[in-house]
């Protein structure tokens, strides 16, 4: 019981804090020298898969038109996955040689939509984005400057989140989470390669794209860069290439999103097994440290709590158990305060942490017993973002 307790406890601590500290230390001694060329202007195809995004799609198209990049070197291809609202109608108002709509009459799922429209793209560089991800004007230029280096197979930009309601624990927690994720991705990229990418803002060389297996509930922004890294190419992180999104509008939406991500994570395990071999070097180390341990965090938390009960005859474990009970009690208070629209860090942080790990656990059982379909529904972010989009981007 002692061994199980401390192994699980240390894995939790390492994944949450230790990996970041280790990256900070290593990055001071090991840094990849990156070559960039601000005058490098390859043809870029921005790819978006959408379903029922009438609330934000026009803002997204207008944001695309404001990007500071030669018009004859940038196109926007939108795959509409059987949208039954005004999404297609809105896009058609802007259709021209640069902006093209591909309307799928049956729900295909994101993988199938991306496969379909990438095959019709003209760009040397494929830039993946989302309908609710809005770019700063110079973002595309900052991303493509890295592709002058042949060793670079992909580039991940920096995603900033803002919460439309500062009392919303879901959006507040997600905002903190992404801030931390950005720092980890930046450090990984400095040392060797970023593990995975940010779905709304990453680019790859088209020649390295491998069609995604359709019919599977997987996270494309995770698998596509990993397949490229598996070939020996680096995924670079650029913290000056910035895009912004709204965070989850409430904890319920964040919970549903984390459940979907959870089921995707366990679905993807079978696809990344070859990369988990520690002989693969940094990419394997990063996967274990940054992803795999996190995916199993709910189980580690349960093991720590249960084994602690069996060790209560020792004073040290009595204190540790009391701290755990206090942590979960604070999480419960955060749950209550969330209903009252009160956000207090001491309670809100434990509540968010427990909620997202519970969602991850449910996602695991969904993966085991329900075989989730590879389709998605909008979460209301577009509506929250639309009203503030012009204000956010007027000077960027």
Protein Blocks (a to p, Z undefined) as FASTA:
>chain_A
ZZmmmmmmmmmmmmmmmmmmmmmmmmmmmccdddddfkbccddddddddehilkmmmmmm
mmmmmpccdfklcccddddehiabfklmmmmmmgcfklccdddfbdebjklmmmmmmmmp
cbfbdcdddfklccdfklmmmmmmmmmpmklmbdcdddddddfblklmklmmmmmmmmmm
mmmmmmmmmmmpcehjdfklccddfklpccddehiacdfklmmmmmmmmnopacdddfkb
ccdddddfbfklmmmmmmmmmmmmmmmmmmmmmmmpmknommlmmmmmmmmmmmmmmmmm
mmmmmmmmmmmmpmklmmmmmmmmmmmmmmmmmmmmmmnopacfklmmmmmmmmmmmmmm
mmmmmmmmnopafbdcdehlmmmmmmmmmmmmmmZZ
